[in-house]
Amino acid sequence: MDYQQLSQEFLRALRGARSQTAFSRRLGYSTNVAYGWESGRRAPNTSEVLRAAARIRLDVAGAFERFFHPRPPPELSDYEATSPAYVAAVLRAMRGTNSMQSIADRVGLSRPAVSRILSGKTEVRLPLFFQLVDSMTRRLLDLMSDFVDVSQLPAAGEEWQRIEAVRHPASQNPLSDAVSRFLELDEYAAQAGHIPGWIAERMGISQEDEERTLQDLELAGIIRWDGSHWRLEKQRSIDTTRNPELGRRMLEYWTERSRARIASAGDGRFSYLVFGCDDATLTAINDLRLRFYREMRALVAAAPTASRVMVATVHLYPLDVGTGDTNT
């Protein structure tokens, strides 16, 4: 993805119908900064862009709260949502447990440079911010879509259509997310050609379900046939926060698969704990759950290769229903 071009188009979309001069004045500048931003002559710091978004009455904090759904990292509330410190805190939250070096390798920077950005000592310009978000979360366009109509950005339009296409088969067939993961495996790529039933055998589904799911993925433009193998056009995380019903259906499906695996004493790591605690401890436990989930996603995004396909389900729910809300 061309992050420089994407940032220029994003800034143009953010301006909307206003002239560059009027937009620059609206932001409090005496010069036509909008022209420099959109032409690529000058890349603004990310905090400048967030201030611009706030000046045209976009909900900057709300956009990041939705990105980190269901609860943003507590650290974000310590800073103004348009400040350089807030930008650094956002990136630290996205980093999870990824090492500085792994992030540096992915974005083409030195480790000290990444460290300065994440600590807030160096402000990050918008193109690099976009690249960092994309490399650490694979959800850049979801974040951008809270500010502008991403489908109208030429640099993102095709990729956005693909992301939306991923969501559609998932809503109709929960196997689509899992089957596509098998196409990422090194073992699959090493085969002389696609073997019908290979995915079905490993996943414990019928060959008919495998073939139907591959057809759904092909129709959605998510995979293509290269003459010997099915190839992913590009793998992205499925963000279901904008479609809670889809999220519930997916969770129900994979929870049922977990139940069946436990019942058959199959391979896997399963744990549970029934406990009593006070509200403060429950809040700390829930924060730990959310932090674990974010860091797990960051580790998956950073994995250099794929040799296994796994499922992780994380649940926390009250048994004393009717006496309170865990806010989970």
N, C-alpha and C positions, 0 to 999 in steps of 0.2 A: 504494500500500500504506500502511496506517495503522501507522506504526512505533511510535507510542505504545501503541496497543492490542496490537500484536504483542509488544512488550516486556513488557507486563503479563501476557499469556497465557503467554509464555515463562517468566517468573518463577514463575507458578503451577504450571506443569508441572515446573519444576526442583525445587520443594518436594515434589512427589509426594504420598504419603499422610500426611505429617507435618502436624500442626497448625501454623498460623502462629506461635503462641507457641513451640512446641517447635523449629521450624525456626530462629527468631530466636535462641533460646538456643544451638542447635547451632552457629550462626555466631559466637557470642561476644557477642551484643548483650544488653543488659539490658532493652531496650524491644522492642515488637513491630514491628520494621522490615518484616517480611514483609507486614503489612497495608498499610503505607504504599506499598510497592513495587507490590503487586498491585492496589491501589485507584487508583493513579495519583496519589496525593497527593505522592509523592516518587519521582523517578526516580534509581536508584542509578548511581554511576559504574561504568563497565564493569569496572574492576579489582576493585571490590567483588563484582560478579557472578561473575567468574572465581575469586575467593577462595572464594565460596560453593560453586561447582561443585567446587572442589578439596576442600573440607571434607566433601562427601558422596561423595568418592572418584571423581570423574570425572577422566579424563585430559585436562586442559586443554591441555598442550603437545602431546599426541598429536593432538588435534582440529585444531590449526593445522598440524601437520606433514602430516596427511592433506589438509588444504585446499590446502597449497602443494606437494602431491605433484608430482614425485618427490623433491624436496629442498627443505626450507624455506630461506629466506634465512639466511645465516650469522649475520647480526646478531641474530636471535632468540635464539641460544644465549648471548648476552651478558647476558640479563636473566631474572629469575624470571618464570615464565609467568603469575603472578597480579599482577604489578606494573604501575603506570601506564606505566612505561617500555616494558614489553613491548607493551602496547596501542598505544602510539604507534609502535613499531617495526613492528607488524603493519600498521597503516594506511599507513606509509611504503612498505612492501613492496607493498601493494595499489595504491598510487598509480601506480607505474611512472613513465612520463614525462609523465603528465597535469600540466598547469599548475595552480598553486594557484587561479587565477581560474576555470578550467573546473570544478573541483571545487566551488568556492564557489557558482558559478551553479547547479549541479545540486542542491545541498542548501539553498540559500537563506541562506547565510552570507556574511560579508565575507571578503575574501582574508586579512587579518590574523588573523581568527578561525580559519580553516583552518590557517594557518601555525602558530599557537600550539598547536593540537591535534596536528598532525603532529610538531612538535618536542618534544612532551611537556610544554610549559609550562602547558597547560590540560588537565585531565582531561575526558574525553568521557563523557557520560551514555549509558546503554544505548540509548534510542531513536535518538539521533543517531549512535551507533556503527553501529547496524543500517542507518540510511539511508546512511551513508558506504560501508559494505561493499557494499550493494546498488548504489549508483550507480557505484562503481569496478570492480566485478567481475561483477555480475548473478548472483552465486552465494550470496547471503545464506542462503537456506533450506538449501542443501547444508551450510553451516557449522553452522547451528542444529541440523541433524539429528544431529550428533554428540553433542549434549547432551540433546535431548528428542525425543519422537515428534512431529514437525512436523505429521503428518496429523491430529493431535488438536487442533491450534490453530485455532479458527474463523477468525482473521484470516489464516491462511496455508493452510488446508486446500485451498481451491479452486486456489490457485496451485501448491501442492505437487503436487496431482493432475495439473495441466497439465505440470509439469516431468517427472514420472514418465511421463506420456503421451508426451512428446517422446522419451524414451529408448527407448520400446517400438518405434515405427516405425523408429528409427535402427538397432535391432538386427536388424530384418527387411529393411530397405531403406535402404542408405547414401545413396541419393539424397534422402531426406527432409530431411536437414539443408540440402542445397544448394538444393533447389527452394523451400523456405520462404524462403530468403534473397532470391530473386528477387521475392517478394511485397513485400519491404521497399523495393524500388527506387523512386526518384522517377519514373522513366520508366514503370513499371508503373502507379503511382497516377495518372499524367497521361493514361493511355489512357481513351477513352470507355467501354470495357468490356474484360473479359478476352478475350484472343485465343487460342483453342486452338492449341497448337504454338509460341507465342511463346517460352516458356521453353525448350522442347525445341530450337528452332533455335539459341538463344544458348548453350545448354549442350552441344550436340552429342550429344543423346540422342534416342530415338524419341518421337513424340507419344504412343504407347501407354504408355511409361514415365512420361512427364509426367502423363498422366491417372491412371495407377495410383497414382503417388505423391501426387497431390492427394487422391485418394480415401482413401488411408491417413491422411493428415494430417487430413482432415475427420473420419474415424471416431475418431481419437484426440482430437478436440476442440481441435486446435492451430490450425486455420483454420476460417473460416465463410464462407458465401456471402452477400453482402449484396444480391444482385440484379443486380450488374454486375461485381463483382470478388471475388476471394478475399482475405480479410482475416486477418491474424495476430491471434489473441486476445492474445498477448503473447509476444515473442521472448525466449528465455533461452539462455544458453550450455549446451551439453550436457556435463555432467561425467561422464566415463566411469571415474573412478578407483575407483568402487565396483563396476564391472563390467569387469575387465581384459580379458576375452575380447571384449567389445564394442569396447573401445578398440583391440585388435589388429586386429579385422576392419575397423574404420573406417580405421585407418592403412594396412592392406594395400590397401584399395580406392583411397584417394587417392594412395598411392604408385604404384600401377599406372596411375592417370590421369596422373600426372606423367611416368612412363616413356613412355606413349603420346604425350604432348605433345612430349617431347624427340625421340622417334623421328621424328615428323612435322615437326620444326623449326617447331613452332607458337609462338604468342605466349607469352611468359613470361620470367622471369629465373631461370636455373639455374646453379648453381656447385658445384664440388666441390674438395676439397683432400685429397690423400693425403700424410701426413706422419709423421715420427717425432719423439717428444719424451719427456721424463721424466715421472714420475708427478705431480710438483708442477704442471708445466705442463698436463698433461691435466686435473687437477682444476680449474685456473683456467679452462681452455677450457670444461669442462662447466658450471661456474658461470655463465660468460658466456652459454652456450646457454640455460640455465634463466632467466636474467635477461631475455634477449631475448624469450623466449616469454611471460613474465609481463607485460612491458611492452607487447608487441604486443597481448595480450588487453585490457590497460587502455586502450590507444588505440582499439581497436575498440569497447569499451564506451562510450567518450566521444564517438564520432563523431556529430555532430548530424544528419546525413542519410546516405542510401545511394545512390550512383550507380554502383557497381561491385560485382560478386561475385567474390571472390578465394579462392584456396587457398594456404596456406603449409605446407610440410612441412619439418621440421627433423630431420636424422639425424646421429648420431655413433656409430660402432661400430668395434670392433677388427678388424683383419685378422690379428693374431697370436692367434687363438682358441686357448684352452687355456693361455696363459701368464699370464693375469690377467683381472680384471674391471674394466671401466671404470665400473661403478656408474651406468650411464645409464638 
